[in-house]
Amino acid sequence: MKSYKIAVVPGDGIGKEIIPEGVKVLNAAGEKFGFTTEDTYFPWGAEYYLKTREFMPENGLEILRAFDAIYFGAVGHPSVDDVLPAIKYTFRVRKGFQQYVNYRPVKFIAGVTPAIRNKKAGDVDFVIVRENTEGEFSEVGNIIHPDSPEGMALQISIFTRKGIERIGHYSFKLARSRKKKVTNVTKSNTLIHSLRYWDEILDKISKNYPDVQYEKMYVDNASANFVLHPERFDVIVTTNMIGDILSDLGAAIMGSLGLGASGNINPEKEYPSMFEPIHGSAPDIAGKGIANPISAIWSGALMLDHLGQQEASEAILNAITAVLESGLTPADLGGQAKTDEIGDAVVKHLK
């Protein structure tokens, strides 16, 4: 029987509530489809930092390197500077393991009323492919004389040919397996150096995929189309910051951030990939048992797909739909179901 070593990092806040539900579903999927997950838990995150002054041990990447995948909840705590979680955990893992693809699906699901009028389940199904290791989040810059009248801040974006080419080829290959359309969301009319270079390289890459329709769209126009005509998209390829913003909008038009799943993927599988819901630790509702676990469960399905268990991944998505269609919905979708009730129901439908 195939077995996968999974590093489970629930993190902070509601991460500790929704990731266990996802693990339940993964275990049920394994029982049904003939594989096992060997789950090892790590207490890392902002709360760990409050106790140890580090988000993860110095050799944390070395520890995680031994696993097939990382299943992550959320990181952040009201008592910890918001800048630190990304620098000390998220960026460290994404960059250290060359997880240069951030894969975020947007799909209208039966049983959920989308935030867009006159649209229903099946009308909208696209993926945001966000470049995940460079761009605007390159951490290059400085603050100089911050308290003086001459104070200034510099934040430098890094766009490399290698980085653009690999995210471009991934996006076009993905589109070939879907509806054969790629939309490059950019802002090269004002970011005339970095994103002009981005556009030029993607334009050249598109010539290698004559079977895939290619278009360029500025991010302001894309934002409007997310609301007015989301059905027009298939695969969106975009930069680190633009993708970060648009994927929250994508989850919102689905009906809730509690539906937003993602994968931080190293396509070559030279390093473990990390799968996580797109929302934060939500300390305002943590501990109440009302967090929506679907984002975590869906992220687990993406993890199984990446590991080669496509049938199990699809079965989990079908089970999620069946639960929502049954009328059992969490608070963020207007229902009253508790976190564990949703998880148990997905397991029941999966079996």
C-alpha positions in Angstrom: 0.0 0.0 0.0 1.3 3.4 -1.0 2.2 5.6 2.0 2.9 9.4 2.1 4.8 11.2 4.8 2.9 14.4 5.6 4.2 17.2 7.8 1.1 18.7 9.5 1.6 22.3 10.7 -1.8 23.6 12.0 -0.2 26.9 13.0 -2.3 29.5 14.9 -5.9 30.4 15.5 -8.5 28.5 13.5 -5.7 26.6 11.8 -5.7 24.3 14.9 -9.4 23.7 14.3 -9.7 23.2 10.5 -6.5 21.2 9.8 -7.6 18.3 12.0 -10.8 18.1 10.0 -8.8 18.0 6.8 -6.6 15.2 8.3 -9.8 13.2 9.0 -10.8 13.5 5.4 -7.4 12.6 4.1 -7.4 9.5 6.3 -10.9 8.5 5.1 -9.8 9.0 1.5 -6.8 6.8 2.1 -9.0 4.0 3.5 -11.2 4.2 0.5 -8.6 4.4 -2.2 -5.9 2.2 -0.8 -3.1 4.5 0.5 -2.1 5.9 3.9 -0.8 9.2 5.2 1.8 9.1 7.9 1.1 12.4 9.7 3.7 14.1 11.8 2.6 17.3 13.7 4.7 20.4 14.3 3.6 23.2 16.7 5.2 26.0 14.6 3.8 29.4 14.1 3.2 32.7 15.9 2.2 31.2 19.2 5.3 29.0 19.0 7.3 32.2 18.5 5.8 33.8 21.6 7.3 30.8 23.6 10.5 30.3 21.7 11.3 33.5 19.8 11.3 31.6 16.5 8.4 30.6 14.2 10.2 27.3 13.3 13.5 25.9 14.4 16.7 27.0 12.6 16.8 23.6 10.9 13.1 23.6 10.2 13.6 23.3 6.4 15.9 20.4 6.9 13.2 18.7 9.0 10.5 19.3 6.4 12.7 18.2 3.6 12.1 14.6 4.6 8.4 14.8 3.9 6.3 14.2 0.7 4.2 17.3 1.4 3.4 19.9 4.0 -0.2 20.5 5.2 -0.4 23.9 6.7 -3.2 25.9 8.5 -2.5 29.6 9.2 0.1 31.7 10.9 -0.5 34.9 12.8 -1.4 36.2 16.3 -2.5 39.6 17.6 0.5 39.9 19.9 3.0 39.3 17.0 4.1 41.8 14.4 2.2 41.1 11.2 5.4 41.4 9.2 7.1 38.4 10.9 4.8 35.4 9.9 5.6 35.8 6.2 9.3 36.4 6.6 9.9 33.8 9.3 7.7 31.0 8.1 5.7 31.3 4.8 8.3 33.0 2.6 11.0 30.8 4.2 9.2 27.6 3.1 8.1 28.8 -0.3 11.5 30.1 -1.3 13.6 27.5 0.4 11.7 24.7 -1.3 11.3 26.5 -4.7 7.5 26.4 -4.5 7.3 28.9 -7.3 3.7 28.0 -8.3 0.9 29.2 -6.1 -2.2 27.4 -7.4 -5.5 28.8 -6.3 -8.8 27.5 -7.8 -12.0 29.5 -8.1 -15.0 27.4 -8.8 -18.7 28.1 -8.1 -20.0 25.1 -6.1 -23.4 23.7 -5.9 -25.0 24.4 -2.6 -23.4 27.8 -2.2 -24.9 31.0 -3.4 -22.1 32.9 -5.1 -21.6 36.6 -4.6 -22.2 37.3 -8.3 -25.8 37.6 -9.4 -27.2 35.5 -12.3 -24.3 33.0 -11.9 -24.6 29.4 -10.6 -22.5 26.3 -10.0 -20.8 25.3 -13.1 -20.7 28.8 -14.7 -17.3 29.7 -13.2 -14.2 27.5 -13.0 -10.8 29.0 -13.2 -7.4 28.8 -11.6 -5.1 31.7 -10.5 -1.5 30.7 -11.0 0.5 33.2 -9.0 4.3 33.5 -9.2 5.3 32.6 -5.7 9.0 33.2 -5.0 10.0 36.6 -6.4 8.2 39.6 -7.9 6.9 42.2 -5.5 7.5 40.0 -2.4 11.3 39.7 -2.9 12.2 41.3 0.5 14.8 43.5 -1.1 14.8 47.1 0.2 15.4 49.3 3.2 14.0 52.1 5.4 16.5 54.9 5.7 16.3 57.6 8.5 12.7 56.7 9.2 12.1 59.4 11.8 13.7 62.3 10.0 12.1 64.7 7.4 14.3 63.0 4.8 13.1 59.5 5.7 12.5 57.2 2.9 11.6 53.6 2.1 12.7 51.4 -0.8 11.0 48.2 -1.9 12.5 46.5 -4.9 10.7 44.0 -7.1 12.7 41.2 -8.7 11.6 39.7 -12.0 14.0 37.2 -13.5 13.8 35.5 -16.9 14.0 32.1 -15.2 11.2 33.0 -12.8 8.9 34.3 -15.5 9.6 31.5 -18.0 8.9 28.7 -15.5 5.6 30.1 -14.3 4.6 30.8 -17.9 5.3 27.3 -19.1 3.5 25.8 -16.1 0.4 28.0 -16.8 0.2 27.1 -20.5 0.7 23.4 -19.8 -2.1 23.6 -17.2 -4.4 25.3 -19.7 -3.9 22.5 -22.1 -5.5 20.2 -19.6 -8.4 22.5 -19.1 -10.2 24.9 -21.4 -7.1 26.0 -23.3 -7.0 29.7 -22.4 -4.4 31.8 -20.5 -4.9 35.3 -19.3 -1.8 37.2 -18.3 -2.9 39.7 -15.6 -0.4 42.5 -15.6 0.1 46.3 -15.1 2.8 47.0 -17.6 1.2 50.3 -18.7 2.5 51.9 -15.5 5.1 49.4 -14.2 7.0 50.0 -17.4 10.2 48.1 -16.6 9.4 45.1 -14.4 6.0 44.1 -15.9 6.9 45.1 -19.4 9.7 42.6 -19.1 7.1 40.1 -17.7 4.8 40.7 -20.6 7.5 40.4 -23.2 8.6 37.0 -21.9 5.1 35.6 -21.6 4.3 36.8 -25.1 7.2 34.8 -26.4 6.2 31.7 -24.4 2.7 31.9 -25.8 4.1 31.3 -29.3 5.1 27.8 -28.1 1.4 26.9 -27.4 -0.6 27.7 -30.5 -3.4 25.5 -29.3 -3.9 27.8 -26.2 -5.7 31.1 -26.5 -3.7 33.9 -25.0 -4.7 37.3 -23.8 -3.2 40.2 -21.7 -5.4 42.1 -19.3 -4.5 44.9 -16.9 -5.3 44.1 -13.3 -7.9 46.9 -12.9 -9.8 45.5 -15.8 -9.4 41.9 -14.5 -10.8 43.0 -11.1 -13.9 44.3 -12.8 -14.2 41.1 -14.9 -14.0 39.0 -11.7 -17.3 40.6 -10.7 -19.0 41.2 -14.0 -17.8 38.3 -16.2 -15.9 35.7 -14.2 -16.9 32.9 -16.6 -14.5 34.3 -19.2 -11.4 33.0 -17.3 -9.6 29.7 -17.4 -6.0 30.0 -16.3 -4.8 33.3 -15.0 -1.0 33.8 -14.7 0.1 36.8 -12.7 2.7 38.2 -10.3 3.1 37.5 -6.6 1.3 40.5 -5.3 -1.4 40.7 -7.9 -2.1 37.0 -7.5 -2.3 37.4 -3.7 -5.0 40.1 -4.0 -7.0 38.5 -6.9 -7.2 35.2 -5.2 -8.9 36.7 -2.2 -11.4 38.3 -4.6 -11.8 35.0 -6.3 -12.7 33.3 -3.0 -15.1 36.1 -2.1 -17.0 35.8 -5.4 -17.3 32.1 -4.7 -19.1 33.0 -1.5 -16.5 33.2 1.3 -12.8 33.2 2.1 -13.6 29.9 3.9 -13.8 28.3 0.5 -10.3 29.4 -0.7 -7.8 26.6 -1.2 -4.3 26.8 -2.4 -1.1 24.9 -3.1 2.5 26.2 -3.0 3.9 23.8 -5.5 7.4 22.8 -6.6 6.3 21.1 -9.9 9.5 19.2 -10.3 8.9 17.5 -6.9 12.6 18.1 -5.9 11.2 19.6 -2.7 8.0 19.0 -0.7 5.1 21.3 -1.7 2.9 23.0 0.9 -0.9 23.2 0.8 -2.9 25.7 2.8 -6.2 27.6 3.0 -5.8 31.2 1.7 -7.3 32.9 4.7 -5.5 33.9 7.9 -5.6 32.6 11.5 -8.9 34.6 12.2 -8.2 35.1 16.0 -11.6 36.7 16.4 -13.4 33.4 15.9 -10.7 31.0 17.0 -11.8 28.5 19.7 -15.5 28.9 18.9 -15.8 25.8 16.7 -17.5 27.8 13.9 -14.6 28.1 11.4 -15.3 26.8 7.9 -13.0 23.8 7.3 -13.8 23.5 3.6 -10.8 25.6 2.5 -8.5 23.3 4.4 -10.3 20.1 3.2 -10.1 21.4 -0.4 -6.4 22.2 0.1 -5.9 18.6 1.2 -7.6 17.4 -2.0 -5.1 19.6 -4.0 -2.3 17.9 -2.0 -3.5 14.4 -3.0 -3.8 15.4 -6.6 -0.2 16.6 -6.5 0.9 13.3 -4.9 -0.8 11.3 -7.7 -4.0 10.4 -6.0 -6.3 12.1 -8.5 -9.3 9.8 -8.0 -9.2 10.5 -4.2 -8.8 14.2 -4.8 -11.9 14.3 -7.1 -13.9 12.2 -4.6 -13.2 14.8 -1.8 -14.4 17.6 -4.0 -17.6 15.6 -4.8 -18.1 15.0 -1.1 -17.7 18.7 -0.3 -20.3 19.5 -2.9 -22.7 16.8 -1.5 -22.4 18.2 2.0 -23.1 21.8 0.9 -26.0 20.7 -1.4 -27.5 18.8 1.6 -28.0 22.2 3.4 -25.3 21.7 6.0 -23.4 24.9 5.9 -21.0 26.8 8.3 -21.6 30.2 9.7 -19.7 32.1 7.0 -22.1 30.7 4.4 -25.2 31.5 6.5 -25.6 28.2 8.3 -25.1 27.0 11.8 -22.9 23.8 11.3 -19.9 23.5 13.5 -16.4 22.9 12.2 -16.3 19.3 13.2 -19.8 18.7 11.9 -18.7 19.7 8.4 -15.6 17.5 8.6 -17.6 14.5 9.8 -20.2 15.1 7.0 -17.5 15.2 4.3 -16.0 11.9 5.7 -19.5 10.3 5.6 -20.2 11.3 2.0 -16.7 10.3 1.0 -17.2 6.8 2.4 
